[in-house]
Each structure stands twice: as structure tokens, then as C-alpha cells.
């Protein structure tokens, strides 16, 4: 009887440490080689309280019975002077060989242990479910207000990536890439789209020459094509290369509809993981985003998806231009990249000589959210934003006081 109770203590202690130490990656390995075992462990892991409670019950009952039977045996068989030494020896045996060692072995050999105990443990959780439910009901008043959540496989993957980066097994960039990949599955098109107010479009009423000039101004490759400028009626998109080719082959044909290509349309709630599949399957790089009522609210590109995965990518056209042109005596057209130091020299002497661009200054003024047609004055100089690109000032008009005289640089 005593040996049987000790065996229960040993096995239940190993099972307890196995349940707590096995990870979703371990379960995946099991499922890859033994699908049935992996499926069972997924179910056990999803409701870990039930299996863990059952193991604790068996372990505790076995320890109590072992102590009771052992104590009774010692009181009958041992002299009084040997009772305490024998009790100490028995306690050491239970602690060392019934608790510490089996738990160590359960962690060290968790995969083989998980394979062995999967089916018996699953069957026991079904048979003893009423007992576990009773224990749960007794504990329920003490669990009110509990905020702990189940650890998802995604969170475990992110934690493992961070740990691997700290141990220099992978780089921090690789760890960030893994974390962003996980976030990608939780994001939707609305989270990364470019608002329709910032999207540069072409109208089907434009000639090829007008479209070429527009494309040259905005430095993009693909432009959504609207019907008479209505962004809620986007009929496709036009590639800048097709415009150039059409002008060479048939410069007399003014129609953009002849070189129009079909464009994907997605809902704002579509998952980015699904959107990535859609892009790769359709061999397209842009899609129009619409809300539930069918109104166009933005555009999403393959580049936006990649940036969500690897971080922001900048090319030579993403940087606000540093163009500064005098339109009249007191009016200038400037790019967002022009610095205040340059404005002080060429526009108005009372402006500060900051090594700060107009774009950086206005973005700071607006807390990162520049409203359409934004206008502000500083040192009697008026700044009127004409175009915003991806949240940054691309083009603006500057008016200085009439008392100033033009400066030649």
C-alpha cells in the first residue's frame, strides 16, 4: 500500500511539472510526429486548470495517505526513541524521491513524459470532471476579479523571440520582424491605409499629356483612375510607364481608359494576412479600401504591408522636397523639406535660423495630424499647406509681409 501511494506521488509530481513546462512549440513537435497526441495536448493546454487541479488532487491525497500509513506503521513497529528519526527519514524520502526528483525529471524529459501520459491524463480529466467542477465551484468566490488571461501561442512565440535576441541567438531586427509578423495577423486594412484625402488620383477626363504632368509632380508609379474626379467611382488604375508608352506609340489618343488596368477593392475590416494573400495571388500592388456603405475611404499598397512587417521604408521621393521658388514679390512656393535657416535668408529676415524643416515644424504644431488646407502664421509670415503626403507637408505657399523686399540668392 505504501509503495503504491509513493508511486502515485512520483508519477503525479512528474505529470505536474510536465504540464507546467510543456510549451506550444513542444506540442507542435508532438503533433507533427503524433497528430493524435498533439491534439490531446492542445485540449489539455487550453483548459490547463482542469488537468492541473486533477493532478494536484491525486498528488495531495497520495501524500496524505502515505504520511498517515507511514506514521501508523512507525507508531506500531518502532520504539519511541526511534520514532522521530524514522519520521525524519521518511519525510526526506517523500520530499527527495517523491517531489523534488520527479519534478526535475518531468521538466527534463517533458516530451517523452507528455507522450506517455497524454491519453491516460485526458481520460482521467473526463472521468473525474465532476470532482474538478466541485473544487472549481468552491474556489469560485475567491477568483472574482481575476484578470489573468490564457497565454496564447502568439504571445509565447514573441516571448521566445525576445529571449533568443537577449541570448544573441538571433538579432534584435529578426526578433522585431517576428513580433511584427504576429501583429500583422491582428491588424486590418484600415490600420495601414492611406486616407483618400492624401491619395493622388487621375481623372478619366484628363489627356495623356495632362496625366503625364500630374504623375511627374507626384513621383508615384500607379495612380487610381476616377470617373470625372469622383473618388467614390474608381474604375481602375493607370501605370506611369503605360502613359509614357502610349504617348510614344499613339500620342494623338487622349484617353486614359485605353490603358486602364483593373484594381482590387477591399473592405476596411479585411485582415492584413488575408490582404497579403490577395495581393500575391492577383499580382497587384494596390487596392482601394471602402467602408461598409461602399464609400471610398483610402488606398492600401503592397509597400504599406511590407512596412507594417519590416518597418518604414523610405525612398528618395518620400523625403519632402527642398524646392523654394519665388512666385511673385511676396509669395513663394516651398517644399516641406526647406529649413527655416534658408527661409530667413531668402524669405523673411525675422524668421529664426532653425535647422528645422517646415514639415517638421508643422507636424509638431499639429501633433502629427495635419488637417487639410492647414494654414498658420509665424513672425507675420503665412504658411498655407497645399499638399500633404503620408502625413507630411509636401508642398505649401508662403506669403511674407508686403514691406519686405525680394532677396536675391
N, C-alpha and C positions, 0 to 999 in steps of 0.2 A: 504493500500500500504506500509506504513511504517513498519507495523508489519510483512508483507510478506518479505520485504527486511531484516529485523532483523533476521527472521527465517533462511533465506539463509546464512547470516553471521554466525549464530550459527552452523548450520549443516556443512558448508564448513570448518569452523575452527576445528570442531571435526574430520572431514574427513582428513584434512591436518595432524593433529598430529597423527592420526591412521596410515596413510600411512608411515610416517617417523619412527614411533616407532615399527611397527609390524616386527617381525623377521622371519627368515626361520623356526625356531623351532615352532613359533606360527602358521605359515602356515601349517606345518606338522601336528600339532594337529587338525587344521580345516579340513585338507584333510582326516585325519583318520576317523573323525566322519561325515564329509560332503564333500565327494570327489569333487563334482561339485564346491563348494565354494573354496576349496583349490586349484583347478586347475585354477580358475579365478584369485585368488590372486598371484599365481605363474607367470601368464602372466603379471599382473599389476606390480609386483615387478621387473620383467625382464626389463620392459620399464617404470621405475618409473617416468622419466621426463615427459612423456606424461600425465599420470594421475595427477601428482603433478601440472603441468602447468595449466591443466584444472581447478583444484580446486582453484588455485590462481586467475585465471581469474574470476571465479564466486564470490569468496570472495571479490576481489578488486572492481569489478563492483557493488556488493551489498553495500559495504561500501560507495562508491562514491554516489550512488543513495540515500542511507539512509541519508548521510550528506547533500546532495542537497535538498531533500524533507524536511528534518527536519529543515534546515536553512530557506527555503522558508516559511515553516509553522510558524516558530518563528518570522520571519520578519513581517508577516501579523497579527499574533494574539497577540504578546507580545509588551508591551510598550518598549521604547528604554532603559529605566533604567533596565529592566529585561532581555534584550537580551543576554548580556554576561553571567550572572549567569545561565540562562537556557541553553545556549550553552555549558557551562562547565558541567552542569548536564547531558546533552545529550551525551557529549563526554565520560564522566565517565561510563554511561550505556553501550555505544558501546564497550569501552575498557574492562570493567569488565565482562559484560554479553555476549558480542559478540566475544571477542578474548581470554582473559585470562582463564575464567571459561570453555568454551567449549574445549579449547586445553588441559586443565588439565583433563577434563573428557574423552577426546579422548584417552589420554595416559593410564588413569586408567582403562577404560573399552574398551580397544582396541580389544579384542577378540569378545565380543558381537557386538561392532560397526562394526568390519570387516565383521561379518556375515550379518548384516543388509544392509550395503552399497555396498557389493560386486557386485551384479547384476546391480543395478542402475548405479554405477560408471563405470562398464565395458561397459554398453550400451551407456552412455554419451561419453566415450572416442571414441567409434566407430562413433557416430553421429557427434561429434564436431572435428573429426580428421582434416578436412581442416583448421579449426581455429587454432588448435595446430601446424599444419605444417607451417602456415603463421608466427606465433610467433617464431617458430624454425628457419625459414629462416632469419627473421630479426636479431635474436641473433647469427646466424652462424658466421659472421665476427668477433665477439667478443670471440668466442670459439676456434679459431685456436690456435694450440699448446697446447691444454689442454691435460694433461697427466693422469687425474684421471681415474680410472678403476672401473668397477662394483664390488661390494663386493660379492664374491662367498659364497655359503653356507659353503664350506670347511673352508674358512678363518674365517667365523663367528663362526664355531664350535671351531676352535683353539683359537680364542679370548675369547670365553666363558670359555674354559678350563683354560686358563691363569688367567682369572678373578676369577674363582672358587678356584684356587690354592692360589691366593692372599688373598681371604676371608677365607682360611683354610677349605673350604668345601670338597676339595679333596687334596691329597698330590701332591707335585711337580712331583714325579715319575709318578703318574697317569696322570697328565697334559702332561708330556713329552711322555707318551705312546699314548695318544690321538693325539698329534702332529705328532708323527712318523707314526701312522696309516694313517693319512691324506697324509703324504709324500709318503707312500708306494704305494698309488694309482697313483702317478706321476712318479714313478721310473720304470726302465726296468731292464732286466736280466744283461745287460752289466754293470750297475752301481754297482752291488754287487758280480759279478762272480770272481772266482779265475782264473788268467791268466793261459793259458795252459802250459806256461813255469814253473809254480810253482806247477802243478798238478803231483802227484806221481801216475804213472800207472804201470800196469803189462803187460807183453807180452805173447801171447799165445804160444810162443816158450819156455817159462820157465817151469821147472818141479815144482811139488808141493813143494818140499823142497826149491828150489830157491825162489819161491814166498813167502813161509813162512818167510824166512830170510829177504826178502825185506819188508814185512809187519811189521816184528818186528822192523826194523830200523826206519820206518816212523810213527808208532803208529797211524794208521788210521784203521777204520773198513771196509770201502768199497773202492775198487780200480777199476778204469776203466780198461778194458781189451782191449789191442790194438792188431792189426794184425801185427806181426813181428815188433813191436815197433813204428808203424806209427800212430801218434795221429789223423790223418785225417780218420783213419779206426778203430774206436772204436766199437767193436762188442757187448759189454755188460759190466757188472761189476762183480767183484768177492768179496764175503764177507769173511773176515778173519776167521770167525767161520766155514765157509764151507770148507776152506783149512784144518783147524785142524781136522774137522770131516772126510774129505776124506783121510787124512794121517793115521788116526786110522783105518778106515774101509778097505781101499784099498791102502796101501802105495806103491804098485808096479805100480799104474796107474799115469803116469807123466803129464797127460793132465789137463789144466785149463778149457778147453772148456766144459768139462763134468759137471763142477759146475758153469758155467757162467749163470748169470741172465740178463734179458733184461734191458736196460737202456733208459730213456727218452731223447729225443733230442728236444731242443727248439731254436728258433731264438733269437738273441741278443736283438731284439726290443720288445720281449714279456713283457707285463706289469707284475709287481710282484704280483698284486692282482690275475691275471689270473694264474700265475705260482703257487701260493699258492693253488688255487683250483685244479690244475693239480696234485700237489704232494699229496693232501689229497684223491683225487679220485683214483689215481693209486697206493696208498700205497707205494710210493717210496720216497727216501730221497735225491737222487742226479739226476742231469740232465746235459747232455753235451750241451754246448752253441756253436752254429755255426752262421757264418755271412751269408750275402745274397748269397755269392758264394759257400756256403756249406763247407767252411773250418772251422775246429775246432779252436775256439779261447779261450775257457775256460770251467770251470765247476761251477755249482751253486748247493748248497745243501740246505736242509731244515734248517740247522743251520744258514746259511747265511741269509735266510729270517727272521728267528727269531731274529737274531742280528740286522737286519735293523729295526725291530719293537721295541725291548726292549733294544738295546744297545749291546756292545760287551760282549760276554761270553767267559770266559777262563777256560780251564780245565788244569790238571797237565801236559798235553803234548803240550799245546800252548806256554808254557814258554820255551825259548831257553835253551838247556841243558847246564850243567856246567861241562861237561866232558873235561878233559885235559890229553892226552896220548902222551908220547914221542915215536915217530916212529923210529927215528934214533938220531945220536948225536946232530944234529942241526935242526931237523924237529919235529914238534908237530901237533897233530890233536886236535882241540878245538871246544867246543860248543859255541854258541853265548852268553851264559849266564856267561861265565868266565869273571871275573873282571880284570882290569889292575893291581890291587894290588896283585893278585895271579900271574899274568904274570911276574911281577917284581921279585917275589920270585923264580919262577920256570923256567922262560924262559930267561929273559934278565934284568940285573940289571939297565940298563939305562932307562928303561920304567918308566913312572910316576906311583906313587902308588894311582891312582884314584880309588874311589869307584864307578866305572863306568864299565858296561859290554862292551864286544866287540861289541855286537849287537847295543847297544845304541850309541856307538861311530861311527860306520859305518853308521847307519841310519842318524845320524846328519851330517856326511861328505857328504852323498848323498842326503841330503834334503828330506829324506823319500822315495826316489825312487832308490833302489839298482839295478844297471844293472846286467845282467847275467855275470858270470865269473869275477866279480869285484875283482880287486887287487890293493893294496896300500902299501906303505912303511912308517914306522914311527920309528925313532931312529934306523935305519939300520935293522929293523925287518920287514919282508914282510908278509902281511896278504892276503891270497887268498881264496875268498869265494867259497865253493864247492856246498852249497845248501842253497836256500832261501825258507822259508815257510811263506806264508801270509805276505810278505813284511818285514820279519825279518831274520837275519842271523841265520841259524840253525847249520851249520857245516862249518868249514874252516880249512885250512892248514896254519901253522905259520912256517916260516923259519927265524932263527936267524943267526947272523954273525958267520963265522967259527972259529973266535978267542975265542968265548965263550966256556966254559966247562960245561958239564951237571951238574945240581944241583940235589942232592938227597933230597927229602922232605918226 
